[in-house]
């Protein structure tokens, strides 16, 4: 279930 972590990381990176 790493997809959720990856998604969260991507969102956080985009919401820099």
N, C-alpha and C positions, 0 to 999 in steps of 0.2 A: 504493500500500500504506500509506495513512495510517490505515486502520481500526485497525491494531495500535497505532499511536501514540496515537490517540484513546482506545482501550480502556485502554491503560496509564495515560494521563492521568486518565481517569475513575476507575480503581481507586485511583490515588494520591490523588485528591481525596476519594474516599469513605473511604479509609484514613487520613484526616487525624488 
